[in-house]
Amino acid sequence: MSEVLDLLGRGDLRVLGRIIGSSNSALLVEVSLDGQTALAIHKPIAFERPLWDYPNGDLAHREHAAYLISEAGGFEVVPPTVVREGPWGLGSTQQWVGDPDQPVDPVVVVCAAAEVPQEWLRVIEGQDEDGEAVVLAHAADSAARSVAVLDAVLNNSDRKGSHLVRVDNGVRGFDHGVSLGVQPKLRSVLWGWAGDPLPSADVDRLDQLASALSEPILRGALTTCLTADEVAALEARVARLRRTRRHPVPTTDWPAIPWPAM
């Protein structure tokens, strides 16, 4: 992992193109260092649009904080992410996950009710642009479930279905810039386990994260990315999840599903 972080942090960036549809002009780049190359997503802070509900800091450092938290807890959901200088100044650089030449194995789908994969969890029903009934559903495996637990830790306000990629036996998630706020803002497509007891493996991850948060190494790294209130809110969310040992449930205080959902 240290080699990947070194490559992302010190390698030369060559811009290959802009990610169409990204709200903050994310760039696909090739990173090169000492004969090694990798694809990555680079998001310059200069391209970020101001958000009224995230007035402090920037999205790039939240992306990096999400990676640090994911690794500290052993979730292994967020790809390696650094904050570094690029052609437009400081920004986040995150390792590209998956094979760009292969079709994506979906974790979340919007489809007709009769087409929902067996054993998948249905979240909401709606209509498509033609008025036909459709269902938003997601996979029910343990890898997807760990993403839902991490999202509760991160207070992720934008877990779209298209932000998830299945890699080998795991699920990777990206786009965590709109996360780690102080006020509860969990907005996700992964509500299939709402209110259910947490799996023991994810309780162990929460225990591991709580232990890491008590150490100066992680706390010091997070204080360079987040405000003191945001770090305190993170610790409170971890403590609450460890105490209740249940997935959170949607509330009426905040929209439960991001738009668009995919």
C-alpha atoms as one frame of an Amber mdcrd trajectory, in Angstrom:
protein
   0.000   0.000   0.000   2.848   2.401   0.768   4.128   2.001  -2.803   0.724
   2.950  -4.203   0.523   5.991  -1.928   4.031   7.013  -2.934   3.117   6.699
  -6.604  -0.037   8.758  -6.145   1.719  11.358  -4.023   4.965  11.874  -5.950
   4.263  10.653  -9.479   3.930  12.870 -12.525   0.304  13.535 -13.487  -0.761
  13.361 -17.135  -4.352  14.417 -17.739  -6.226  11.972 -19.978  -9.642  13.613
 -19.851 -12.487  14.957 -17.746 -15.035  12.658 -16.123 -18.282  13.573 -17.872
 -21.080  14.336 -15.451 -18.861  14.989 -12.451 -20.090  17.996 -10.477 -16.583
  19.257  -9.695 -14.785  18.518 -12.980 -12.952  15.391 -11.835 -10.077  14.408
 -14.111  -8.872  11.006 -15.236  -5.072  11.052 -15.016  -2.135   8.724 -15.490
   0.387   8.806 -12.665   3.992   7.807 -13.415   6.968   7.320 -11.086  10.185
   5.351 -11.581   8.756   3.254 -14.386   5.450   2.546 -12.594   2.140   3.875
 -13.910  -1.437   3.820 -12.685  -4.746   5.417 -13.503  -6.219   7.800 -10.943
  -8.952  10.366 -10.424  -7.658  13.858  -9.671  -9.980  16.497  -8.196  -8.423
  19.974  -7.931  -9.725  22.103  -5.067  -9.815  25.014  -7.525 -12.633  23.229
  -9.404 -14.813  22.628  -6.341 -18.175  24.357  -6.165 -18.980  25.937  -2.772
 -21.546  23.997  -0.726 -23.770  25.798   1.795 -23.882  22.784   4.123 -20.113
  22.154   4.046 -18.716  25.651   4.613 -15.479  24.518   6.289 -12.459  23.086
   4.506 -12.661  21.466   1.102 -13.874  18.239  -0.498 -10.386  16.999  -1.362
  -9.352  16.689   2.277 -12.637  14.950   3.105 -11.837  12.403   0.403  -8.463
  11.791   2.050 -10.011  11.599   5.536 -12.505   8.986   4.309  -9.611   6.864
   3.065  -7.754   7.165   6.378 -10.867   6.123   8.316 -11.634   3.222   5.984
  -8.100   1.876   6.366  -7.905   2.445  10.117 -11.033   0.357  10.640 -10.018
  -2.359   8.200 -13.029  -1.684   5.945 -10.860  -1.449   2.796 -13.635   0.341
   0.930 -12.071   3.670  -0.077  -9.240   3.348  -2.623  -5.840   4.848  -1.736
  -6.240   8.641  -1.736  -3.766  11.468  -1.201  -3.887  15.259  -1.307  -1.161
  16.688  -3.522  -0.216  19.425  -5.931  -1.346  19.077  -9.534  -1.623  21.205
 -12.688  -4.320  23.371 -11.039  -2.915  23.437  -7.528  -3.785  21.262  -4.538
  -6.321  18.464  -4.958  -7.150  14.854  -4.130  -5.733  11.989  -6.189  -7.376
   8.592  -5.815  -6.353   5.287  -7.346  -8.668   4.122 -10.115 -10.335   0.850
  -9.175 -11.475  -1.900 -11.501 -10.691  -2.628 -15.129 -11.773   0.267 -17.362
 -12.059  -2.129 -20.316 -14.475  -4.510 -18.576 -18.176  -4.023 -17.779 -18.961
  -3.146 -14.169 -20.491  -5.818 -11.930 -23.292  -3.762 -10.333 -23.875  -3.466
  -6.608 -27.034  -1.357  -7.013 -29.638  -1.534  -9.786 -32.780   0.263 -10.869
 -34.970  -2.195 -12.755 -38.456  -3.629 -13.151 -39.726  -5.471 -10.082 -39.593
  -8.807 -11.880 -35.929  -8.251 -12.778 -34.543  -7.699  -9.259 -31.784 -10.298
  -8.736 -32.665 -13.087  -6.349 -31.893 -12.342  -2.677 -31.165  -8.666  -3.371
 -32.697  -6.112  -1.013 -35.340  -3.717  -2.300 -35.090  -0.135  -1.056 -37.736
   1.956  -2.833 -40.203   1.761  -5.697 -40.742   4.467  -8.284 -41.338   5.198
 -11.958 -38.982   5.667 -14.872 -39.213   8.480 -17.424 -41.921   6.525 -19.282
 -44.048   6.041 -16.179 -43.151   2.361 -15.808 -42.767   0.941 -12.303 -39.152
   0.356 -11.225 -37.370  -0.765  -8.066 -34.097   0.426  -6.538 -32.357  -2.607
  -5.059 -28.875  -3.541  -3.898 -26.771  -6.640  -3.301 -27.085  -8.312   0.098
 -23.557  -9.692   0.512 -21.234  -8.876   3.398 -18.944  -6.663   1.300 -21.797
  -4.337   0.341 -23.017  -4.378   3.931 -19.641  -3.193   5.218 -19.939  -0.208
   2.878 -23.250   0.682   4.545 -21.568   0.528   7.970 -18.691   2.716   6.814
 -21.152   5.205   5.303 -22.813   5.511   8.710 -19.385   6.199  10.230 -18.585
   8.797   7.572 -22.030  10.411   7.675 -21.944  10.022   3.893 -24.443  12.374
   2.294 -24.095  11.114  -1.274 -23.896   7.317  -1.553 -25.123   6.842  -5.108
 -25.267   3.396  -6.690 -22.766   4.447  -9.327 -20.223   5.230  -6.576 -19.698
   1.514  -5.937 -17.510  -0.945  -7.851 -17.086  -4.634  -7.181 -13.397  -5.594
  -7.236 -12.436  -9.242  -6.688 -14.387 -10.312  -3.581 -14.821  -6.808  -2.199
 -16.718  -3.613  -2.920 -14.913  -0.322  -3.352 -16.622   3.025  -2.923 -15.597
   6.483  -4.032 -16.776  10.120  -4.047 -16.661  10.849  -0.311 -16.163  14.597
  -0.515 -19.670  15.250   0.808 -19.079  13.377   4.049 -17.941  13.825   7.648
 -20.156  16.768   8.526 -21.247  17.452  12.093 -25.022  17.308  11.587 -26.587
  13.908  10.705 -26.811  13.809   6.898 -26.675  10.137   5.934 -28.123   9.849
   2.427 -27.660   6.522   0.693 -29.080   3.838  -1.578 -27.948   1.116   0.857
 -30.918   1.103   3.243 -31.741  -2.604   2.891 -30.377  -3.388   6.360 -31.929
  -0.381   8.150 -32.460  -1.233  11.813 -30.875  -4.679  11.544 -28.167  -5.845
  13.971 -24.626  -5.229  12.728 -22.600  -8.281  11.663 -19.902  -9.248  14.154
 -17.182  -8.600  11.569 -18.302  -4.980  11.225 -18.545  -4.559  15.003 -14.917
  -5.689  15.123 -14.057  -3.064  12.500 -15.757  -0.393  14.571 -13.797  -1.499
  17.636 -10.576  -1.327  15.612 -11.471   2.164  14.368 -12.330   3.378  17.867
  -8.952   2.183  19.086  -7.184   3.961  16.198  -9.087   7.181  16.904  -7.696
   7.174  20.425  -4.139   7.226  19.087  -2.292  10.403  18.068  -1.290   9.142
  14.610  -4.814   8.942  13.157  -6.111  11.898  15.140  -3.214  14.023  13.964
  -3.827  13.074  10.339  -7.548  13.783  10.601  -7.030  17.201  12.172  -5.253
  18.278   8.982  -8.396  17.384   7.010 -11.315  18.160   9.331 -12.346  20.625
  12.017 -12.208  19.678  15.696 -16.021  19.512  15.777 -16.063  17.164  12.788
 -13.541  14.819  14.417 -15.611  14.856  17.621 -18.771  14.072  15.629 -16.957
  11.182  13.925 -15.995   9.734  17.300 -19.581  10.124  18.528 -20.959   8.245
  15.504 -18.517   5.389  16.044 -19.423   5.241  19.727 -23.150   5.204  18.935
 -22.788   2.389  16.386 -20.743   0.350  18.863 -23.382   0.929  21.525 -26.500
   0.179  19.456 -24.874  -2.460  17.238 -27.523  -1.722  14.634 -27.648  -0.137
  11.207 -29.139   3.365  11.344 -32.610   4.052   9.967 -33.728   6.971   7.779
 -35.153  10.028   9.506 -37.584  12.721   8.409 -34.966  15.430   9.059 -32.944
  14.787   5.907 -33.614  13.191   2.488 -32.777   9.486   2.754 -31.973   8.879
  -0.935 -29.503  10.956  -2.996 -30.609  12.433  -6.292 -29.948  11.070  -8.743
 -29.750   7.672  -7.063 -27.379   6.311  -9.697
